[in-house]
Amino acid sequence: MITKRIIPCLDVRNGRVVKGVNFAGLSDVASPLELARYYSESGADELVFYDITASAEGRALFTDALREVASQIFIPLTVGGGIRTVADFERVLACGADKVSVNSGAIARPALIEEAAKRYGSQCVVLSVDAKRVDGAYHVFARGGREDTGMDALAWIRRGLELGAGEIVLNSIDTDGVKRGFDLEMLAAVCELADVPVIASGGAGCAQDFVTLFREVPKVDAGLAASIFHFGEVTIPVLKDMLAKSGINVRRIEP
């Protein structure tokens, strides 16, 4: 049985972890290094580090905080934000990232996915998709959820897979930060067309939401969340204990 992964997400702005609702209203949470150490020691399976304003501000992802975090944790690290070229991949990987997440940069130039996959392997290329319902369809949003591209999200994910993306992170803007559960409908649609791991992001409000996610959309490989972990509403050991008792296979740290 495949082990389901639990992944905390650090949304970083100006060197600090922040969190908002529906991709807006950001508030300061903590230092990236402090949280990264905590999650690594608590049994998180991976960690995601997003420089959330790099694309919107048209700048490169800052590397000081990233390098510090990567040197202090012992779990896989995915990094994204302002990734527009293969050189950006190289720079982020050199700082200690295991995988690189592309979003707006790939929308602007889809060939980036193929170029990176050929150079570093598909397993290194994560296609992150910010999607929202618009007139009954799933639209892709760019620039940190600020810009409706008009692109159909399912068609874009299918193209990303053809170009070599090795993992999909689906961020539902509709459920982001609302804490009413993951977007099961959108996730099921993505899992039907994806033959690579799919990570669910946006909407977790309690431990039961993860149980529901893995039961209702069994093809989902991982659940990603931010605020419920950052503010201690759910701890990873307690969550994994609940998942295991619910018959969901997870990696657990032995006491």
N, C-alpha and C positions, 0 to 999 in steps of 0.2 A: 504493500500500500504506500502510495506517495505521501511524504510528509508535507503537511501544510505549513507555510511560513507566516510568521508574524513580523511585520516591518514597521518600526517607528519612522516618522518623517520629520526632518529638521528643515523647516522653511526659514532661510536665513536672509536677513536684510541688514546691511551695514554692520556685519559681524555679530548680530544677535538673532536668536531664534524668535520668530513672530508667528502669530496665528490669527486668522480672521474667519468670517462667515461668508459663504458664496464668493470667495476670492476677494473680499473687501473688508474694510474696517480692521486693519492689522493692529495687533497689540503686542507689546514686548513680553517675552516669556522667560528666557534664560540664556546662558552662554552655550554655544554649540558643543564645546569641549566637555563641559559639565554634564550635559544631557547624553552625549555620545558615550562617555564612560559608564554612566548609569545604565544605559540600555545594553551595552555590551556585557556588563556584569550581571544583568537581570535575566538574560536568556533570549534576547532578541535574535532572530535568525539572520537579519541583515539590517542595514541602516541606509536611509536615503537622505541625501544632502542636496537641497535645492537653493541656489542663489536666485530668489524669486523675482528680483527686479533687474537682473542683468540684461535680459532680452528687451524689456520695455525701455531701459535706459541706453540700449545700444552699446553696451560695454562688455568686456571680457569678464568671466567669472573670477571673483577674487580668490586668491589661493592661500593666503596666510592661515586663515581659520581652517581651511580644508586640509592643509598639510599637517597642522597640529592635531586635528581629529583623526586623520588616517594613521598617525604614528602612535595613537593611544588606544585603538580598538583592535579586536581580533576576530571580527566578523566581516563578511563582504560589505563593501561600501559602493553605493551607486551615487553618482554625482551629476547634476544638471544645472542649467542656467547659462544663457549666453553662448551655447555651443553652436558655432556656425561653420566651422571648418575642421578638416582632419587635424590641423595643427592644434586646434582647441582640444581635440581628443587626446593628442600626445601630451599636451601640457597638464591636463587633468589626471591622466594615468600616471604621469611622472610624479604627481603629488601624492599618489597612493591609492587612487580610486581603482576598483576592480571592474566596474561597469560604468558606462557613460550614457546619460539620458539626453535624448534630443527631442525638441518640441518645435518651437518657432523657427529654429534654424533649418529643420528638415522641411517645414512647410514652405519656407522661402526657396529652398533648393533641395528637392527630394534626393538628388544624386548623392548628397552627403551620407545618407544611410548606406548606400551601396559601396561608396568609397571606404567608409569606416569598416564595414563588414568584411571587405576584401583584405584590408590591412591588418585588422585586429581580431577578426573572427566575429561571427554573428552573436556569439554568447556575450560579447562586450557591448553590443549596441541595443539600448533600450529605447523603444519608441513610446514617449509619454504623450497622451492625447487628452486635452481638456475638452470635454464635450458637454453640450447643453441642448435641451429640447427647444426647437424653434419651429413653430407651425407644424407640430407633429413629427418632425424629423430630428435626427441627432446631428447637430452642427459642430464642426471643429472650431475652437476658439484659440487665438494666438495671443502673444504678448502678455502672458500671465493671466489669461482669461478675460482680457480687456477688449479683444477685437474679434468679431464674428467673421470668419473667413468665408462663410457660405458653403464650405465644403461638407459633403456628407461624411460623417465620422466613420461609418462602416466601410465605405469605399476607400477612405484614406488609410485605414488600418490594413485593409487588404493589399493596397499598393505598398505600404511599408513592409509588409511581410514578404512580398515579391522581391523587394529591393534588398532584403537580408536582415531585417530586424529580428533579434533573437528573443525578445521579451516585450510585452505590451503592458504599460501602466495606464489604466483607464481612470481618469479623474472626472467624476461627475460633478459639474458645477452646480447642478440642481440640488444635490444633497450635501455638498461640501460645508462642513462646520455646523450643519443643522442638527446632527446627532439623532436622526430618526431612522438610521439604518442605511446600509449600502444600497446602491441603485441596482437592484437585482435584475430588473427588466433589461437595462442597457448592458449589464455584464453578461447576461445569458446570450444576448445577440452577438456580442463580441466573441464569446467562447465558441459559438457555433462556427465561426469562420477562421478562428486562430488555431494554428497547429504548434504554437509555442506557448510558454507560460504566460498567464494573464494575472496581473496584480490588480486587485480592487482597491480603489482609493476614493474617499469622500463619503461621509455619512455616519461613521461608527460613533455610537453614543453610549454603548454599554457592552459588556462581555457577550451577552446573548446575541448581539448583532453579528458577531463573528461566527457563532454557532449556526445562526440562520443563513449566513452567507455560504458557508461550506456545505450545508445540507441542501439548500435550495439551488445553488449553482455549483455542483460538485467539480466542474471542470476548472474553476478558479483555483489558482495555485497558492495565492497569498493574499493576506489582508493588510492594508497599509492604513495607518492612522497617525494623528498628531496630538491634538489637544487632550483627548482622553488619557493619553499616556503622559503628556507633559504636566498636566495638573493633578496627576495621581488618582483620577477617577477610576481607572482600571490599571492594575499592575500586570506585567507580562507573566510572572509565575502563576498568579491567580487565574488569569485568562487561559493559560495553557492547561492548568489543572482542570478547568471547566470543560475545555475542548476535549481533553483526553477522556473525561468521564462521560462525555456525550458521544464517544466512539469515533472521534476525529483524531487522526494520527498527527502528532506534533513532536518536535524535538524538545526534550526537557533536560534541565541541568540537575544532575544528581546532588542531593544535599550532602 
